[in-house]
Every structure is written in C-alpha cells, then in structure tokens.
Amino acid sequence: MKWEGNRESDNVEDVRGSGGGGGGGFRLGGGSVGVGTIAIALVAGWIFGINPLTILGVLSGGGSPIEQSQPQAPAGKPPADDQAAKFVSVVLANTEDVWQAQFKRMGANYQAPKLAIFSGAFPTACGQGQAAMGPFYCPGDRKVYIDLRFFDTMRTQLKASGQFAQAYVIAHEVGHHVQDQMGITGKVDAMRGQVSQSQQNALSVRVELQADCFAGIWAHDSQQSKQWLEQGDIESALNAASQIGDDTLQRRSQGQVVPESFTHGSSAQRVGWFKRGFESGDVKQCDTFSAKQ
C-alpha cells in the first residue's frame, strides 16, 4: 500500500500517557458494572471479536454507557517520527475524503470523527477503553479509539498481516461512525431492549456486516482516487475479515461453532460484505438489514 506522502488528518489525538488508566470503571443505565463483569467482557471481546462495551451493555441489562469523570491531560498530536501513527492519520484522512464525497452525493454533510490513539486504558464516553478490546468506535463522543499495539496482535495472533489489513480495521470502525451519522445506530439501539438475546445478536451481526461493507466502499473509492493499492493488498484485507469472523474465532478458541451467539458474522459473511462494498462502491448495496443472511 503506497500511503506515504498523502494528506494526514487533523482529527487524530494522541492521548498516550494521559493518565487515563485509573478510576472506578463505569456505569451503564444507572447500574454499576463489577470487575467480574468487565473481565468477562474483555475475555469475550478478545476471543470473539466483540466490542466489550457492547457486551457490557447486554450483561448490565442494556442502557447507554455513562462516563465517570476523570481528569485528563489535553490531547496532543502524535510525534512526527511515529510511523504507525502517521499511517493511521493518512488512512483516516482518506476516509474523510471518501465519506465527504459520498454524503455530498446523498445531499448530506459528513462530520468526520476524531481518532484517539491511547495506550493500555483510557476513559471514553462509552466507558473505560481497554487495549484488550481492540479498536472500537464510541458513538457517545463520536471517536474511534485504537491502541497501535493491536496491529502486532493482528499479525502475530490473528494471522492477519499487511498494512491494508490494518487500514481495513480503521475503515471498519469509521464505518460505525457513518452508521451513527446516518441514524442507523440510534434506531438499532432503540430496538435492543425490545427483542430477545438471540435477536440482539442478530442485530449486532447486521450492524457489523454493514460496517464491513462501508469499509469496502472506502477501499473502492480510495483506490479510484489514489491508485495506492499494490498486489496482495485486497487479499490481505479479505484475510483479515476472514480471520475475525465469529466462526473462525470460536473454532480457534473453543473448538466448536455456536451460530446463535454470533455478533459480528461468519468469516464468509464478513468477506462477502466487504467485497460487495468494494466491487460496487454503492452505499445502497450495504443494506444488511433487508438482506437474507
């Protein structure tokens, strides 16, 4: 992926070393979340590729996470010589260009998210972010959060190497921001308390597959404008999508697959929806909620 020399986003915040690791956790929907619940969420998030903040909402009976106030140092910019942060800034900048153009075609205005680079733990509007969660998007403050060491985890533990695989992960989280901008996130959240646990899981799958499709749209549009993909780049993104499918992660961790517990979709589904976005470049092709799974 030929990313060097491209525009970097002004929306990247470096909060590493900001002292966000302490504090008493977070509350959900008026109730408290104990250490045991958090541990379950972190383990499940790492094994199954689930955003633990979502798991915590389910385990606590629903409700929106509420941040407990903790002092934070002002966010700064990443060091100029930090290549990983520079890469993330370039990818984020290109998602801004792609989605600004897409929203303009839809007659809407795109408001780009912030991206916070943290280390270890950091308080967010969705609760205490942990490195073990992997990258995640918080609709409460409209920020993408990432500990850059996750890229090492992708390569060594998830067997998903390559810079475009890393770019796909960022584009997927930005895809959740796009859903938030479109009002999809709010509609889905309103439905969660009205359906069963299995139906909640099914909703989550559709949300995640749509974010994969949106990541594919980004890949389509960015390649058209930049021509920066090299041989093997798309394959690396498809491999990443496959490696974090629920069936693959479950088979790797517990030796069996439980489809009704899926929250992100199977490997085949994730690959298929990314390809649909990449091949079409059409937002209308990403309606996972009407499609048969």
VENCOR-V493318 format. One record per helix or strand of 2 or more residues. SS is the DSSP state (~ for helix, > for strand). FROM is the first residue (numbers start at 0). TO is the last residue. If there is no record, write none. Layout:
ss->(SS	SS)
from->(FROM	FROM)
to->(TO	TO)
This chain:
ss->(>	>	>	~	~	>	~	>	>	>	~	>	>	~	~	~	~	~	~	~	~	~)
from->(11	26	30	34	51	64	82	113	120	126	130	135	142	149	162	183	196	232	245	258	266	282)
to->(13	27	31	47	58	65	104	116	123	129	132	137	145	155	181	191	225	242	253	260	279	285)
